[in-house]
Amino acid sequence: MPDPLRKKLVPIEHLQDIRGVQLPARLNFVQLVVTGPPGSGKTYYINHVHGWPNEGYVDLTRKGWWKDQTLTYRPREVHLGFPFKGFSEALTVFDKEWLDAEEPLYLELKRIQIPPSSNNMFQTNWRNRYIFEFLLPDPKTIFKRRMERHKEGYFPVDKNLTLEMVVRQLDIYREVALYMHEAQMQVYVREDLSKPPLRIAEQGDVDVPKWARAESEHRSDLKSLSGWKAFIFRKNPIEWFMVTDQLQVLKKECRIAHDGKAFEMVIGDQKLVFHPEVIIGVKKKNIQKNWLISPSKACSTDTINGFARIKVGERVLIGRDNRQYDEIFNFPKSVSKRHLMVTNIRGDLMISPLEGKAAIQIVRSGNQDIRGRIGTNRFNAILGIREIYGDSIVMLPPDEALKTIQNVNTVLSSEAYRDKDDSGAPGALVELPGKSRLLIAGDLHAQVDNFLKILVENCLLAHLASNSASLVVLGDAVHSEISKEMEDMDGSILMMDLIFKMKIHFPDNFFYLLGNHDSFHREIGKGAILQGILMRKRLHELRGEEYVTEMQKFYDLLPIVMKTDSCIACHAAPPGKKITRYELINLRNYPVICHEILTNRLKRSHYLAGYEKRNVKQFRQSLGLPKRTSFVVGHTPLDPFNSFWKNAGNIKGHHIIYSGREDGPAIFMQIQKKIIPLSYPAEPLTKIINEIKQV
């Protein structure tokens, strides 16, 4: 399988030398925990740096493992116990059950317990207490070492050793290293003791962990009162920048307060608007003081724009070296590669000029505190949704529901941009002309508020109305994945009611593709919960057999693959073999291929039957598209901490989107053939919309 860390490891620039070993500059020696597969050199490493001599074991599935006595003594070599499907207890990669398994065991990453984080000086921040070094040499190197040591004595873990076994063990550790990094734990990688350490950096990630940076320039001076205040309250004694309605040049590092007001930043020929992210209906203690950066103050009338978010605690580079920002804003050459750094410190923005030749200019953008209010554009979108849906967001009454789904099926029977298949029915391929800006949402899984959030933000509803944007949902809008909601089908029914109303209102630029959960089949569900059967039963109870028949007709009429000149999208995967446009149109005549597109997953160490780079490449070629054409799927979230994964599986142009997270949805937007992720915080919009009186 592809190495999940490939092209994600970058050198740590600032290092210190401890007993001849290069370690990150600000790493405290006693934070270090060294781990890796058998034969990676952990014991030699710990002995070399004079660490704790006895190896330890940590079960990552056990709640509170971070308080384990094993981790009291550091630096130390630690073996890790991992969660595998079918085993209630954790296994190491040298346990008999793991080694003797006929098929590779499925690594259930979600069962790994993540230490709590805290910014309270009186509580331990367990995520920062340890820094895990994953020692991951080349598999051939490990195999050679283990074969040599086996000659010198009996090592049970090396019995019946093969290179394939070593590769699989390495894959497990690589996946766990990436998972822990995604969980914001302190992780880095070393390929050999003689080589410098490497940190994990996703595409567009320009932030550097504190322990890998040079010594802080702002150390508290305990000889002064301000120094003691900064030390005790963890506040940085940097000068405040007072934003006014006059353009001012920002010449040195300073801090802009989170006062609920927006401001504009001018860098050469580039203008950026910074405005606080406003969330309504959420408890005050749960509101994060995030900032949004957009290219203009208000929604453009002719095209929908991308934006960036700076979350609390995040540190981002603004400049052409930040590929993600450059894709969103298309920086001109007047913006340097590393123009400035912006850090969100509990809502306040610390701005640090770097190497920019053009001046950084700041000016107030409206004097109104926007906190606690719904902006005009969002309010108009809310009213628009009420008008489209017909007042309150509740399940439709049976008669209206039946009429609505019948109308949807009439639209689908002659849906725009779909050729007929050989039977005269609408084909499974929808080919959009690419005139409007493309937005793609992934699995929503009955999170109605997430769907509403997508519609009310960024003036999307207005752009759908003006045909300047097209929204494609990649199926699986039904069947909640939240454990306490899995048997409740009412949220799924309401979600489909909303989708039906949107399809009727925007028949030529709102599209829903078939997902594997869009079925009444008894195999559809989670664990022992037969969600497909439960959905059919609930629809029959509420709306009768005629409605159930229409819902099955809806499933049968849905497109399965979406194509433009620069993007392909489907629910889950590319087909396993070459396929022609004719076969895609007649896809329902090829059930094996159809099943692959709806259910297959990315190849990984525990899912060897999955698709890989050659399948994506083959799919593009089959449709006569360039090799870097974007290929977007849902179905397989790679970890529980994110909603999107660009270049997933180290396949360029292959992206995964998931829109059903409880903490808010994400979508992809295509700008100039580049796929831009946009994410939104959760907001109780069903309640908010229902409480707003019609005007």
Wavefront OBJ file of the C-alpha trace (Angstrom):
o trace
v 0.000 0.000 0.000
v 1.139 3.626 -0.418
v 3.066 5.057 2.518
v 0.567 7.365 4.333
v 3.491 9.614 5.365
v 4.941 9.897 1.866
v 5.450 13.555 0.872
v 4.221 14.627 4.320
v 7.603 14.606 6.099
v 9.726 17.744 6.139
v 13.049 18.367 7.930
v 12.982 20.043 11.324
v 15.183 23.086 10.789
v 16.032 24.014 14.371
v 17.863 21.241 16.238
v 19.861 20.584 19.391
v 22.524 17.937 19.944
v 22.135 15.528 22.848
v 24.888 12.918 23.139
v 25.467 12.980 19.427
v 21.796 12.695 18.448
v 19.989 15.571 16.768
v 16.692 16.395 18.444
v 14.174 19.235 17.929
v 15.443 22.543 19.304
v 12.924 23.125 22.099
v 12.200 19.517 23.008
v 12.710 18.843 26.677
v 14.746 15.634 26.940
v 12.355 14.111 29.488
v 9.369 14.599 27.140
v 10.740 12.031 24.715
v 8.984 8.703 24.135
v 10.553 6.517 21.450
v 8.447 3.941 19.632
v 8.479 1.955 16.408
v 8.129 -1.598 15.062
v 10.423 -4.460 16.114
v 13.942 -4.076 14.775
v 13.724 -0.315 14.246
v 16.605 0.341 16.656
v 14.731 1.658 19.702
v 16.852 -0.122 22.324
v 20.143 0.990 20.784
v 18.771 4.546 20.562
v 17.724 4.720 24.236
v 21.024 3.231 25.406
v 22.930 5.709 23.228
v 21.210 8.759 24.743
v 21.349 7.270 28.292
v 17.596 6.966 28.619
v 15.583 4.667 30.876
v 16.904 1.145 30.163
v 13.743 -0.957 30.487
v 11.247 -1.034 27.646
v 7.613 -0.257 28.412
v 4.190 -0.991 26.987
v 1.224 1.353 26.495
v -2.277 0.221 25.486
v -3.555 3.104 23.339
v -7.146 1.880 23.660
v -7.211 2.284 27.443
v -8.659 5.523 28.733
v -6.067 7.363 30.785
v -3.061 5.564 29.298
v -1.248 8.913 29.408
v -1.139 8.583 33.204
v 0.408 5.127 33.030
v 3.409 4.527 35.293
v 5.249 3.239 32.212
v 5.521 6.842 31.004
v 6.814 8.183 34.315
v 10.422 7.503 33.361
v 11.614 9.161 30.142
v 13.151 9.091 27.612
v 12.085 5.511 27.185
v 11.440 2.844 24.582
v 7.727 2.031 24.477
v 5.820 -0.648 22.581
v 2.301 0.347 21.578
v -0.870 -1.702 21.747
v -3.286 -0.986 18.883
v -7.030 -1.581 18.395
v -7.960 -4.119 15.733
v -11.411 -5.124 14.577
v -12.648 -8.301 16.235
v -10.386 -7.924 19.288
v -11.626 -6.154 22.402
v -8.089 -5.894 23.787
v -5.212 -4.100 22.105
v -2.583 -6.061 20.193
v 1.022 -5.292 19.391
v 2.290 -6.041 15.895
v 4.257 -8.964 17.291
v 1.419 -10.644 19.189
v 0.543 -14.122 17.952
v -3.014 -13.084 17.077
v -1.703 -10.338 14.772
v 1.038 -12.448 13.218
v -1.142 -15.517 12.594
v -4.153 -13.707 11.143
v -5.081 -15.126 7.719
v -6.042 -11.655 6.428
v -4.490 -8.348 7.586
v -6.370 -7.169 10.673
v -8.434 -3.979 10.329
v -6.906 -1.154 12.369
v -9.727 0.681 14.168
v -8.075 4.047 14.702
v -11.187 5.584 16.257
v -10.702 3.386 19.324
v -7.389 5.072 20.158
v -7.883 7.252 23.227
v -6.619 10.823 22.755
v -5.233 12.661 25.815
v -7.153 15.757 26.916
v -5.823 19.217 26.151
v -5.891 22.154 28.548
v -4.740 25.764 28.518
v -5.389 26.127 32.235
v -2.113 26.611 34.086
v -3.464 24.551 37.001
v -4.257 21.527 34.829
v -1.925 19.213 32.962
v -1.987 19.522 29.192
v -1.493 15.827 28.502
v -1.128 16.322 24.768
v 1.951 18.431 25.347
v 3.437 16.337 28.145
v 4.951 13.755 25.787
v 6.636 14.049 22.426
v 6.505 10.756 20.530
v 9.355 9.930 18.205
v 8.430 7.239 15.709
v 11.589 5.432 14.606
v 10.674 4.160 11.132
v 13.612 2.938 9.050
v 13.294 1.474 5.558
v 11.631 -2.009 5.700
v 14.601 -3.687 4.007
v 16.898 -2.245 6.685
v 14.662 -3.582 9.474
v 14.373 -6.974 7.785
v 18.162 -7.262 7.464
v 18.701 -6.300 11.122
v 16.158 -8.810 12.352
v 17.553 -11.623 10.253
v 21.057 -10.909 11.556
v 20.020 -10.792 15.195
v 18.024 -13.997 14.781
v 21.248 -15.776 13.902
v 22.735 -14.668 17.236
v 19.961 -15.967 19.440
v 16.273 -16.851 19.704
v 13.925 -13.923 19.105
v 10.293 -15.164 19.056
v 9.142 -12.012 17.248
v 11.454 -12.878 14.347
v 10.100 -16.395 13.859
v 8.935 -17.012 10.276
v 9.895 -13.438 9.449
v 9.189 -12.127 5.938
v 9.752 -8.758 4.314
v 5.999 -8.472 3.756
v 5.433 -8.820 7.513
v 7.924 -6.012 8.206
v 6.198 -3.774 5.643
v 2.803 -4.367 7.278
v 4.202 -3.584 10.743
v 5.727 -0.367 9.434
v 2.436 0.573 7.776
v 0.618 0.229 11.115
v 3.087 2.540 12.864
v 2.952 5.058 10.010
v -0.833 5.183 10.146
v -0.829 5.625 13.922
v 1.837 8.354 13.729
v -0.288 10.279 11.220
v -3.425 9.699 13.289
v -1.808 11.023 16.460
v -0.525 14.040 14.538
v -4.051 14.712 13.236
v -5.237 14.529 16.856
v -2.823 17.409 17.640
v -0.501 15.248 19.685
v 3.231 15.938 19.602
v 4.703 13.577 17.016
v 7.718 13.445 14.745
v 9.482 10.769 12.708
v 13.072 9.593 12.329
v 14.114 7.218 9.586
v 17.451 6.324 11.207
v 19.400 7.322 14.306
v 22.082 8.865 12.107
v 19.503 11.008 10.289
v 17.848 14.220 11.527
v 14.214 14.125 12.692
v 11.310 14.958 10.394
v 7.986 16.541 11.268
v 4.651 15.759 9.647
v 3.248 18.555 7.512
v 0.137 18.254 5.358
v -0.108 20.130 2.073
v -0.459 23.835 2.752
v 0.498 23.400 6.423
v 3.105 26.066 7.143
v 2.874 26.087 10.927
v 5.733 24.627 12.938
v 5.253 22.974 16.364
v 6.649 25.002 19.248
v 9.192 22.304 20.090
v 10.576 22.451 16.532
v 10.988 26.231 16.312
v 13.955 28.383 17.178
v 14.063 29.738 20.723
v 11.182 32.145 21.297
v 12.069 35.789 20.758
v 9.649 36.847 23.475
v 10.729 35.358 26.765
v 9.243 36.713 29.936
v 11.559 39.074 31.855
v 10.924 38.150 35.477
v 12.712 41.300 36.660
v 9.650 43.392 35.786
v 5.981 43.381 36.792
v 4.886 43.000 33.166
v 7.213 40.028 32.818
v 5.655 38.310 35.830
v 2.147 39.031 34.456
v 3.137 37.551 31.116
v 4.593 34.465 32.852
v 1.646 33.897 35.190
v -1.168 34.683 32.775
v 0.662 33.417 29.698
v 0.128 36.695 27.880
v 2.567 37.947 25.298
v 3.779 41.529 26.039
v 3.499 42.615 22.398
v 2.231 46.091 21.540
v -1.400 46.496 20.577
v -2.269 47.866 17.154
v -5.242 50.251 17.217
v -7.246 49.803 14.031
v -8.834 53.031 12.750
v -10.720 54.160 9.661
v -7.437 55.579 8.348
v -5.011 53.339 6.448
v -1.998 52.615 8.713
v 1.259 50.803 8.007
v 2.039 47.894 10.321
v 5.833 47.924 10.673
v 6.549 45.509 13.518
v 5.057 42.598 15.376
v 1.854 43.647 17.094
v -1.512 42.444 18.281
v -5.042 43.258 17.054
v -7.867 42.767 19.541
v -10.923 40.613 18.895
v -13.529 43.373 19.256
v -16.195 41.934 16.991
v -15.292 44.261 14.137
v -13.773 43.541 10.741
v -10.665 45.091 9.241
v -8.970 45.120 5.877
v -5.337 44.312 5.176
v -3.684 45.641 2.024
v -0.476 43.952 0.846
v 0.732 45.384 -2.425
v -2.047 44.666 -4.946
v -3.841 42.238 -2.633
v -6.692 43.125 -0.292
v -7.787 40.729 2.433
v -10.777 41.199 4.727
v -10.491 39.791 8.257
v -13.780 39.384 10.098
v -14.757 37.497 13.261
v -16.635 34.274 12.630
v -20.131 34.735 13.984
v -21.976 31.691 15.344
v -25.572 32.059 16.534
v -27.486 29.866 18.977
v -24.429 28.228 20.562
v -23.606 28.444 24.259
v -21.126 31.218 24.920
v -18.622 28.863 26.537
v -18.528 26.780 23.336
v -17.903 29.673 20.967
v -14.384 29.820 19.558
v -13.073 33.231 18.543
v -12.074 32.248 15.044
v -11.410 34.662 12.200
v -12.334 34.379 8.535
v -10.230 35.831 5.723
v -11.919 36.598 2.416
v -10.932 38.544 -0.697
v -13.817 40.990 -0.333
v -16.070 42.447 2.313
v -19.335 41.136 0.919
v -20.499 38.354 -1.361
v -19.716 38.989 -5.010
v -22.759 39.170 -7.265
v -21.178 37.295 -10.151
v -19.139 34.510 -8.551
v -18.836 32.716 -5.224
v -15.504 33.153 -3.434
v -13.384 30.963 -1.219
v -12.213 31.927 2.252
v -9.736 30.839 4.921
v -10.221 30.351 8.652
v -7.756 30.982 11.459
v -8.847 28.980 14.480
v -7.882 29.760 18.044
v -4.317 28.578 18.595
v -3.502 28.375 14.887
v -0.498 30.061 13.324
v -0.585 30.617 9.562
v 1.730 32.068 6.955
v 0.319 34.577 4.517
v 2.301 34.546 1.323
v 2.766 32.615 -1.894
v 4.560 29.789 -0.056
v 1.244 28.911 1.592
v -0.172 26.847 -1.274
v -3.652 26.573 0.211
v -3.962 30.349 0.656
v -2.444 30.977 -2.765
v -5.076 28.719 -4.339
v -7.849 30.646 -2.566
v -6.588 34.198 -3.118
v -4.347 33.824 -6.186
v -1.716 36.144 -4.684
v -0.049 38.600 -7.088
v 3.744 38.915 -7.196
v 3.523 41.997 -4.961
v 2.831 39.510 -2.137
v 6.077 37.853 -1.066
v 6.504 34.127 -0.599
v 6.611 34.648 3.172
v 4.999 38.027 3.733
v 3.669 37.782 7.287
v 2.666 35.326 9.997
v -0.699 35.527 11.773
v -1.413 33.743 15.075
v -4.832 33.525 16.732
v -4.213 33.940 20.487
v -7.596 33.354 22.171
v -9.243 35.522 19.509
v -6.647 38.275 19.305
v -4.493 38.253 16.176
v -0.726 38.529 16.526
v 0.694 39.748 13.224
v 4.407 39.325 12.528
v 5.907 40.899 9.364
v 8.438 38.618 7.681
v 10.165 39.273 4.369
v 7.484 41.186 2.481
v 8.734 44.094 0.381
v 5.265 45.615 0.056
v 3.987 47.382 3.158
v 1.322 45.785 5.346
v -1.499 48.303 5.656
v -4.469 47.989 8.015
v -7.781 49.883 7.994
v -11.113 49.441 9.752
v -13.843 47.818 7.635
v -17.038 49.082 9.235
v -17.438 50.056 12.876
v -20.271 47.705 13.753
v -19.690 44.911 16.257
v -21.082 41.919 14.353
v -21.052 39.502 17.277
v -24.457 38.147 18.287
v -26.198 39.134 15.059
v -27.055 37.478 11.778
v -25.542 39.296 8.818
v -27.763 40.561 6.012
v -26.619 37.947 3.505
v -27.151 35.064 5.911
v -30.531 36.436 6.992
v -31.653 36.676 3.366
v -30.485 33.090 2.821
v -32.516 31.935 5.844
v -35.608 33.650 4.472
v -34.860 32.086 1.095
v -34.761 28.596 2.601
v -38.069 29.192 4.378
v -39.615 30.357 1.124
v -38.285 27.335 -0.802
v -39.277 24.818 1.848
v -42.526 26.417 2.855
v -42.104 27.913 6.319
v -40.783 25.817 9.245
v -38.119 23.129 8.792
v -40.131 20.090 9.907
v -41.057 16.851 8.162
v -43.594 17.452 5.425
v -47.160 16.198 5.905
v -47.892 12.971 3.982
v -49.825 14.515 1.073
v -47.265 17.244 0.435
v -44.388 14.781 0.857
v -45.861 12.450 -1.776
v -46.455 15.274 -4.233
v -42.908 16.563 -3.649
v -41.144 13.262 -4.304
v -43.305 12.663 -7.378
v -42.221 16.043 -8.728
v -38.584 15.189 -8.002
v -38.866 11.909 -9.879
v -40.401 13.763 -12.815
v -37.386 16.101 -12.836
v -34.958 13.164 -12.589
v -36.673 11.340 -15.459
v -35.412 14.053 -17.804
v -32.659 15.565 -15.647
v -30.380 18.095 -17.306
v -26.953 17.020 -18.573
v -27.753 13.276 -18.596
v -27.936 11.144 -21.725
v -30.444 8.299 -21.782
v -29.244 4.740 -21.318
v -30.163 1.901 -23.685
v -33.487 1.349 -21.919
v -34.520 4.976 -22.385
v -34.021 5.829 -18.701
v -31.716 8.667 -17.579
v -28.123 7.421 -17.647
v -25.943 7.087 -14.548
v -23.529 9.794 -15.779
v -24.274 13.507 -15.329
v -21.946 15.742 -17.367
v -21.999 19.338 -16.128
v -20.923 22.031 -18.593
v -18.604 23.806 -16.149
v -20.093 27.256 -16.689
v -20.856 27.769 -13.010
v -18.578 27.345 -9.995
v -18.666 23.758 -8.732
v -19.210 22.929 -5.054
v -19.201 19.364 -3.720
v -20.596 18.125 -0.393
v -19.835 14.685 1.013
v -21.805 12.324 3.243
v -24.250 14.330 5.396
v -25.657 11.338 7.307
v -28.819 13.022 8.618
v -27.053 16.101 9.989
v -29.768 18.509 8.841
v -28.123 21.555 10.401
v -24.966 20.852 8.412
v -26.902 20.918 5.143
v -28.608 24.166 6.135
v -25.251 25.653 7.138
v -23.832 24.903 3.688
v -26.814 26.626 2.069
v -26.842 29.822 4.161
v -23.096 30.534 4.118
v -21.020 32.330 1.502
v -24.160 33.474 -0.379
v -24.481 29.992 -1.893
v -28.263 30.138 -2.131
v -28.083 33.415 -4.078
v -25.486 31.941 -6.427
v -27.631 28.858 -7.006
v -30.501 31.194 -7.867
v -28.330 33.121 -10.336
v -26.918 29.890 -11.841
v -23.377 31.027 -11.002
v -22.821 27.975 -8.759
v -23.689 24.266 -8.870
v -23.889 22.071 -5.770
v -23.333 18.313 -5.978
v -24.022 16.061 -2.963
v -22.158 12.728 -3.129
v -24.959 10.619 -1.649
v -25.471 9.178 1.855
v -27.451 12.138 3.160
v -29.374 9.667 5.345
v -28.686 7.369 8.327
v -26.933 9.097 11.210
v -23.552 7.771 12.287
v -23.940 9.161 15.814
v -24.452 6.153 18.085
v -27.508 7.478 19.936
v -29.221 8.492 16.664
v -28.533 5.452 14.447
v -32.025 3.975 14.865
v -33.836 7.316 14.527
v -34.943 7.804 10.912
v -36.847 11.096 11.335
v -33.714 13.188 10.768
v -33.029 11.234 7.576
v -36.576 11.812 6.331
v -36.361 15.541 7.053
v -33.004 15.678 5.270
v -34.485 14.106 2.143
v -37.477 16.454 2.284
v -35.040 19.377 2.187
v -33.022 17.838 -0.639
v -36.209 17.225 -2.652
v -37.309 20.845 -2.245
v -33.856 22.055 -3.325
v -33.894 19.794 -6.386
v -37.292 21.085 -7.479
v -36.224 24.701 -6.982
v -32.799 24.336 -8.639
v -33.278 21.462 -11.121
v -30.317 22.375 -13.337
v -27.634 23.140 -10.744
v -28.400 21.051 -7.658
v -27.488 17.373 -8.041
v -27.611 14.372 -5.736
v -25.548 11.263 -6.581
v -26.400 7.765 -5.421
v -24.580 6.569 -2.288
v -24.444 3.098 -0.777
v -26.850 4.153 2.010
v -29.423 5.344 -0.527
v -31.163 1.986 -0.414
v -33.639 -0.109 1.548
v -31.379 -3.153 1.324
v -31.017 -5.158 4.529
v -27.199 -4.955 4.331
v -27.275 -1.176 4.733
v -26.524 -0.062 8.276
v -24.033 0.199 11.085
v -23.120 -2.828 13.153
v -26.288 -4.709 13.967
v -28.575 -1.770 13.139
v -30.290 -2.368 9.789
v -30.768 1.273 8.830
v -32.065 0.506 5.326
v -34.853 -1.674 6.746
v -35.619 0.861 9.501
v -35.860 3.692 6.948
v -38.367 1.772 4.844
v -40.436 0.861 7.908
v -40.541 4.452 9.176
v -41.491 5.872 5.767
v -44.281 3.316 5.520
v -45.566 4.267 8.986
v -45.566 7.996 8.231
v -46.418 8.160 4.521
v -47.632 4.790 3.252
v -46.628 2.242 0.634
v -47.054 4.616 -2.335
v -44.416 6.926 -0.893
v -42.040 4.002 -0.282
v -42.468 2.999 -3.930
v -41.642 6.546 -5.042
v -38.542 6.582 -2.820
v -37.300 3.379 -4.445
v -37.987 4.971 -7.824
v -35.935 7.985 -6.697
v -32.989 5.710 -5.848
v -33.282 4.014 -9.246
v -33.312 7.347 -11.107
v -30.292 8.923 -9.404
v -27.042 9.588 -11.285
v -23.990 7.776 -9.946
v -21.041 9.654 -11.479
v -20.574 13.384 -12.083
v -18.125 14.678 -14.698
v -16.930 18.051 -15.929
v -13.952 18.905 -18.125
v -11.814 19.263 -14.980
v -13.428 17.091 -12.284
v -14.926 13.648 -11.690
v -16.937 12.778 -8.584
v -18.807 9.773 -7.226
v -19.714 8.400 -3.840
v -16.883 6.024 -3.011
v -14.331 4.863 -5.571
v -13.203 4.554 -9.168
v -14.024 1.306 -10.978
v -11.426 -1.436 -10.789
v -11.052 -1.707 -14.547
v -11.210 0.551 -17.594
v -14.660 1.835 -18.336
v -16.081 3.742 -21.263
v -18.469 6.667 -21.269
v -21.098 4.345 -22.780
v -20.675 1.897 -19.882
v -20.966 4.725 -17.353
v -24.217 5.872 -18.898
v -25.483 2.256 -18.750
v -23.830 1.616 -15.366
v -26.845 -0.143 -13.886
v -26.312 -2.920 -16.417
v -22.922 -3.580 -14.794
v -23.749 -4.371 -11.122
v -20.186 -5.362 -10.178
v -18.746 -2.040 -11.380
v -21.648 -0.157 -9.834
v -21.003 -1.866 -6.487
v -17.325 -0.860 -6.634
v -18.157 2.792 -7.294
v -20.614 2.853 -4.390
v -18.783 0.801 -1.745
v -15.054 0.352 -2.342
v -12.463 2.185 -0.221
v -8.918 3.465 -0.530
v -6.300 0.724 -0.228
v -4.641 0.678 3.198
v -2.703 -1.779 5.351
v -5.929 -3.339 6.637
v -7.896 -3.018 3.378
v -5.704 -4.503 0.681
v -8.618 -4.967 -1.719
v -9.144 -1.214 -1.979
v -8.447 1.061 -4.926
v -5.115 2.781 -5.516
v -3.358 5.307 -7.723
v -3.501 3.225 -10.906
v -7.314 2.941 -10.621
v -7.710 6.714 -10.346
v -5.338 7.212 -13.277
v -7.216 4.614 -15.297
v -10.579 6.281 -14.564
v -9.303 9.633 -15.834
v -7.901 8.031 -18.964
v -11.149 6.175 -19.616
v -12.968 9.505 -19.770
v -10.286 11.224 -21.851
v -9.393 13.658 -19.057
v -5.932 15.074 -18.183
v -3.862 13.159 -15.623
v -4.267 15.806 -12.893
v -8.041 16.068 -13.235
v -9.597 16.297 -9.773
v -11.261 13.104 -8.554
v -13.519 13.610 -5.528
v -15.243 10.986 -3.380
v -16.888 10.716 0.030
v -17.644 7.457 1.898
v -14.240 6.971 3.593
v -13.249 9.590 6.182
v -9.603 8.873 6.956
v -9.689 10.081 10.560
v -12.224 11.603 12.993
v -10.426 14.949 13.305
v -10.948 16.348 9.816
v -13.638 16.689 7.183
v -11.507 16.738 4.056
v -8.346 15.088 2.801
v -6.552 16.504 -0.237
v -4.359 14.244 -2.346
v -5.581 11.333 -0.217
v -3.418 8.230 -0.342
v -0.656 10.364 -1.868
v -2.616 10.386 -5.128
v -2.395 13.834 -6.693
v -5.765 15.319 -7.459
v -7.587 12.636 -5.433
v -9.640 14.222 -2.658
v -12.065 12.945 -0.007
v -14.829 15.058 1.539
v -17.059 14.290 4.543
v -19.844 16.724 5.518
v -21.516 14.899 8.408
v -19.384 15.804 11.419
v -21.172 16.999 14.548
v -18.910 20.021 14.846
v -19.873 21.321 11.411
v -19.723 20.533 7.691
v -17.102 20.981 5.000
v -17.389 21.217 1.240
v -15.032 21.460 -1.714
v -15.120 24.389 -4.121
v -13.383 24.310 -7.478
v -11.556 27.506 -8.426
v -9.604 27.517 -11.692
v -9.400 23.694 -11.709
v -8.096 23.675 -8.124
v -10.083 22.085 -5.310
v -10.442 24.389 -2.281
v -11.793 23.083 1.063
v -14.261 25.266 2.964
v -15.306 24.314 6.483
v -18.016 25.729 8.747
v -18.706 25.460 12.496
v -21.841 23.761 13.763
v -24.852 25.974 14.253
v -28.418 24.996 15.316
v -29.951 26.399 12.144
v -33.124 24.313 12.201
v -34.059 25.939 15.491
v -32.913 29.403 14.373
v -34.830 29.259 11.084
v -37.984 28.044 12.807
v -37.776 30.841 15.377
v -37.395 33.648 12.828
v -40.776 35.049 11.928
v -41.566 35.474 8.256
v -41.266 39.097 7.130
l 1 2 3 4 5 6 7 8 9 10 11 12 13 14 15 16 17 18 19 20 21 22 23 24 25 26 27 28 29 30 31 32 33 34 35 36 37 38 39 40 41 42 43 44 45 46 47 48 49 50 51 52 53 54 55 56 57 58 59 60 61 62 63 64 65 66 67 68 69 70 71 72 73 74 75 76 77 78 79 80 81 82 83 84 85 86 87 88 89 90 91 92 93 94 95 96 97 98 99 100 101 102 103 104 105 106 107 108 109 110 111 112 113 114 115 116 117 118 119 120 121 122 123 124 125 126 127 128 129 130 131 132 133 134 135 136 137 138 139 140 141 142 143 144 145 146 147 148 149 150 151 152 153 154 155 156 157 158 159 160 161 162 163 164 165 166 167 168 169 170 171 172 173 174 175 176 177 178 179 180 181 182 183 184 185 186 187 188 189 190 191 192 193 194 195 196 197 198 199 200 201 202 203 204 205 206 207 208 209 210 211 212 213 214 215 216 217 218 219 220 221 222 223 224 225 226 227 228 229 230 231 232 233 234 235 236 237 238 239 240 241 242 243 244 245 246 247 248 249 250 251 252 253 254 255 256 257 258 259 260 261 262 263 264 265 266 267 268 269 270 271 272 273 274 275 276 277 278 279 280 281 282 283 284 285 286 287 288 289 290 291 292 293 294 295 296 297 298 299 300 301 302 303 304 305 306 307 308 309 310 311 312 313 314 315 316 317 318 319 320 321 322 323 324 325 326 327 328 329 330 331 332 333 334 335 336 337 338 339 340 341 342 343 344 345 346 347 348 349 350 351 352 353 354 355 356 357 358 359 360 361 362 363 364 365 366 367 368 369 370 371 372 373 374 375 376 377 378 379 380 381 382 383 384 385 386 387 388 389 390 391 392 393 394 395 396 397 398 399 400 401 402 403 404 405 406 407 408 409 410 411 412 413 414 415 416 417 418 419 420 421 422 423 424 425 426 427 428 429 430 431 432 433 434 435 436 437 438 439 440 441 442 443 444 445 446 447 448 449 450 451 452 453 454 455 456 457 458 459 460 461 462 463 464 465 466 467 468 469 470 471 472 473 474 475 476 477 478 479 480 481 482 483 484 485 486 487 488 489 490 491 492 493 494 495 496 497 498 499 500 501 502 503 504 505 506 507 508 509 510 511 512 513 514 515 516 517 518 519 520 521 522 523 524 525 526 527 528 529 530 531 532 533 534 535 536 537 538 539 540 541 542 543 544 545 546 547 548 549 550 551 552 553 554 555 556 557 558 559 560 561 562 563 564 565 566 567 568 569 570 571 572 573 574 575 576 577 578 579 580 581 582 583 584 585 586 587 588 589 590 591 592 593 594 595 596 597 598 599 600 601 602 603 604 605 606 607 608 609 610 611 612 613 614 615 616 617 618 619 620 621 622 623 624 625 626 627 628 629 630 631 632 633 634 635 636 637 638 639 640 641 642 643 644 645 646 647 648 649 650 651 652 653 654 655 656 657 658 659 660 661 662 663 664 665 666 667 668 669 670 671 672 673 674 675 676 677 678 679 680 681 682 683 684 685 686 687 688 689 690 691 692 693 694 695
